Amino acid sequence: MPRKRKRDIEKVYSIKQFAAKLHRLADALENGERFTIQVAGERIHVPADASISIEHERSKTGEELEFQLKWKR
């Protein structure tokens, strides 16, 4: 299997697009299924047993909320 290159991409979506992706993710999680999403041209397969966390960061100029899914290859 070819080794995957390191990648750090942030993709901005409209509220409607983001909500649709969250709905699909929630459905997959509730059904114990893997979740597949395409980000910047690459298809990502998130296994059903991925670790899920929510991260909140605050600075003097703003705040950030990240929904994170992590898994081992």
TORKOL-4160 file (C-alpha; in steps of 0.2 Angstrom, whole numbers, padded with zeros to 4 digits, m for minus):
73
<pt num="1" X="0000" Y="0000" Z="0000"/>
<pt num="2" X="0007" Y="0017" Z="m0005"/>
<pt num="3" X="0012" Y="0028" Z="0010"/>
<pt num="4" X="0001" Y="0044" Z="0012"/>
<pt num="5" X="0009" Y="0061" Z="0012"/>
<pt num="6" X="0007" Y="0072" Z="0027"/>
<pt num="7" X="m0007" Y="0084" Z="0024"/>
<pt num="8" X="m0014" Y="0099" Z="0034"/>
<pt num="9" X="m0029" Y="0107" Z="0025"/>
<pt num="10" X="m0043" Y="0118" Z="0031"/>
<pt num="11" X="m0058" Y="0119" Z="0020"/>
<pt num="12" X="m0072" Y="0132" Z="0022"/>
<pt num="13" X="m0090" Y="0127" Z="0018"/>
<pt num="14" X="m0106" Y="0136" Z="0018"/>
<pt num="15" X="m0118" Y="0134" Z="0033"/>
<pt num="16" X="m0129" Y="0123" Z="0023"/>
<pt num="17" X="m0115" Y="0112" Z="0016"/>
<pt num="18" X="m0108" Y="0110" Z="0034"/>
<pt num="19" X="m0124" Y="0106" Z="0042"/>
<pt num="20" X="m0127" Y="0092" Z="0028"/>
<pt num="21" X="m0110" Y="0085" Z="0032"/>
<pt num="22" X="m0113" Y="0085" Z="0051"/>
<pt num="23" X="m0130" Y="0076" Z="0048"/>
<pt num="24" X="m0122" Y="0063" Z="0038"/>
<pt num="25" X="m0108" Y="0061" Z="0052"/>
<pt num="26" X="m0121" Y="0060" Z="0065"/>
<pt num="27" X="m0131" Y="0046" Z="0056"/>
<pt num="28" X="m0115" Y="0036" Z="0053"/>
<pt num="29" X="m0110" Y="0038" Z="0072"/>
<pt num="30" X="m0128" Y="0033" Z="0078"/>
<pt num="31" X="m0128" Y="0018" Z="0066"/>
<pt num="32" X="m0110" Y="0012" Z="0071"/>
<pt num="33" X="m0105" Y="0014" Z="0053"/>
<pt num="34" X="m0089" Y="0022" Z="0045"/>
<pt num="35" X="m0090" Y="0039" Z="0038"/>
<pt num="36" X="m0084" Y="0044" Z="0021"/>
<pt num="37" X="m0080" Y="0063" Z="0017"/>
<pt num="38" X="m0071" Y="0071" Z="0002"/>
<pt num="39" X="m0060" Y="0086" Z="0007"/>
<pt num="40" X="m0050" Y="0096" Z="m0006"/>
<pt num="41" X="m0051" Y="0081" Z="m0018"/>
<pt num="42" X="m0046" Y="0067" Z="m0007"/>
<pt num="43" X="m0059" Y="0054" Z="0000"/>
<pt num="44" X="m0057" Y="0051" Z="0018"/>
<pt num="45" X="m0064" Y="0035" Z="0027"/>
<pt num="46" X="m0066" Y="0037" Z="0045"/>
<pt num="47" X="m0069" Y="0021" Z="0054"/>
<pt num="48" X="m0084" Y="0018" Z="0066"/>
<pt num="49" X="m0072" Y="0016" Z="0081"/>
<pt num="50" X="m0063" Y="0033" Z="0078"/>
<pt num="51" X="m0060" Y="0043" Z="0094"/>
<pt num="52" X="m0070" Y="0059" Z="0095"/>
<pt num="53" X="m0066" Y="0075" Z="0104"/>
<pt num="54" X="m0071" Y="0093" Z="0104"/>
<pt num="55" X="m0058" Y="0106" Z="0106"/>
<pt num="56" X="m0060" Y="0124" Z="0112"/>
<pt num="57" X="m0047" Y="0137" Z="0110"/>
<pt num="58" X="m0047" Y="0156" Z="0116"/>
<pt num="59" X="m0035" Y="0170" Z="0112"/>
<pt num="60" X="m0036" Y="0189" Z="0114"/>
<pt num="61" X="m0042" Y="0190" Z="0096"/>
<pt num="62" X="m0055" Y="0176" Z="0095"/>
<pt num="63" X="m0061" Y="0159" Z="0099"/>
<pt num="64" X="m0060" Y="0142" Z="0089"/>
<pt num="65" X="m0071" Y="0126" Z="0091"/>
<pt num="66" X="m0065" Y="0110" Z="0083"/>
<pt num="67" X="m0074" Y="0094" Z="0081"/>
<pt num="68" X="m0060" Y="0081" Z="0080"/>
<pt num="69" X="m0060" Y="0063" Z="0074"/>
<pt num="70" X="m0044" Y="0053" Z="0076"/>
<pt num="71" X="m0039" Y="0035" Z="0072"/>
<pt num="72" X="m0024" Y="0025" Z="0067"/>
<pt num="73" X="m0021" Y="0019" Z="0050"/>
